[in-house]
Amino acid sequence: MRSPTPTHAFARKLRQDLSLPETLIWVRIRRREPGRPAFRRQHPIRPYVLDFCCSPARLCVEIDGQGHGFGDRPARDEKRDAFLRSVGIEVVRIPASSVLDDPEAVVEWMLEMARERLGSRPRAPSV
């Protein structure tokens, strides 16, 4: 068996230490139901670890706390987002405060975004 890469080992550690906003999302989105897009938490992609990833939809959802607006974080985030876009992954950033305000709405929005990207948006029944 191969030993995990440093990125995989870091992702495993992050899964054990989710922030409160990440936990609020994970407990709501982890249910596997038929027809519901599946998300992974702290998913490694090359040198990066994505907060939430729906691989079939090529969608990454990042939950950004206050620290993402200071120091070199904005530049680092832009570099990371550019890399992910270059490999076909759309990155959406959601403020942690939005998750704390209404985690249910954020999860529903994430699922809808994934459905749209998958092209499997539920259609209204025809009359």
Buried (B, 14 or more C-beta within 10 A) or exposed (E): EEEEEEBEEBBEEBBEEBBEBBBBBBEBBEEEEEEEBBBBBBBBBEEBBBBBBBBEBBBBBBBBBEEBEEEEBEEEBEEBBEBBEEEEBBBEEBBBEBBEEEBEEBBEBBBEBBBEBBEEEEEEEEE
